[in-house]
């Protein structure tokens, strides 16, 4: 019998990070990523949750026992916390560092591999980027 509690995954990308790194230098880029990681660790702090760097300027957040509504709330809080810090980013249209977030939720079953849930969140992330960045897109159920 499978546990019937939902799990939500967020895939988060720092918008225009290459331009930030190129304009500000790698030490500033590293400091930016550390700041974003600290924001995510604070805003995505749920029991059993995991925040990790997924690669480059991407982060992955695993929210166990988290339905789509809660996942959207956590994503919104993270997006707003990054906005509130207002890290300067001269090469970005907003003039500050922003993030795009893809969200996917599912009840784990034997039919859904963990990498498919992550892939759903990743596709939602790219939809957020195509829609103009600095936003959240949830994957369809």
N, C-alpha and C positions, 0 to 999 in steps of 0.2 A: 504494500500500500504506500502511495506517495504522500508526502506532506502537501497539504492543499493551501499553504500560505504563499502569497505572491512575493516575487522578488523584482526589484527594479534596478536597472543599470543605466547610469548616465555616462556618456562619452562627451568629454569637454575639450574644446580646442581653443587655444589662445589665438585670437584673430590677428592676422597680419604679423605673426611673430617673426618671420624671416626678415621683414622690413625693419622691425624693432631691433633685432639682433644686428643687422647690417648698419643701421644708423647709430645705434648706441654702444655697440661692442658686445662681445661675448660675456664679459663680467656682468654687465648690466642685464643681459639676457638671462644669465643664471640667477641673478637676484630677482628678476621678474618672475621666473618660474617658481622660485622658493616662496615668494609672496603669494602667488596663486595657490600653491600647494598648502600653505598655512591657512588661507581663506577657506579652501575646500575642506581641510581637516576640521576647521571650526564649524562650518555651516552644514557639513554632511555627517556630523557626529551622531550616529544612531547605534544602538546596541548591535554588535556583530557586523557593523558596516566596515567597508574597506575603501580607502582612498589610495590610489597609486598612480604613478606616472606610467602612462601606457606606451609612450614613445615620443620622442621629439618634444613637441609642445602640447601633447595630448595627455589627458588624465582620464582614468576610469574610476567610477564610484559604484560600488555594489551596496545596495540597500536591501538586506533581507527583511522579510515580514513587512514589506512596503508595497502598498497598492499603487495604482496609477496616480491617484489624487495626491497621496503623500509624496510620491516621487516628483510630481510636478511642483509641489510646494518646496521641496528641498532644492530642486533645480532653480526655481525662481529666487529663493533666498541666496543661493550661490551667485547667480547672475547679478543680483542687486548688490551683493557685498563686493564683488569685483568692481562694479560701477562706482560704488561709494568710496573705495580706496583711491580712485582717480589717478592711477599711475600714468604719468605723461607718456604719450606715444605720438611723436610729431608726424610720423608717416601714416598714421591711421586717420580715416575720415572724421572720427569723433575727437581726435586729439588726445585720447586716453586709451589705455589697454582695456579691451573687452574680450568676452568669451562667447562662443557659440556652444549650445548644448543639445545633444540628442538624447532622448529618453525612451526606454522600452521596458515594458512590464509583462510578466507572464507568471503563471502558476507552473512551477517545474513539473514536468512529466517525463516519462521515458521517451516521448516523441520529440522533445525539444532539447537539443544539445546546448550546453552553455555558450558555445561559440556562436550559435544562431541568435541567441538573445543579444549578445554583444554586437553581432552584425546588424541586427535591427536598429539598435541604438546608434550605430555608426552611420547607417543610411539616413536616419533622422538628423544626425549631426550635419551631414552634407546637404540635406534639404534646408537646414537653418542657415548654412553658409550661402547657399544659392539664393535664399530669400533676403539676403542683405547683412548677415552676421549680427552679432550682439543680440541673439534671441534664442529661444528654446523651441524645438519641434519634437513632438511625441510621435513615436512610431505607431502606425495603426495596429490594432489588436490582431 
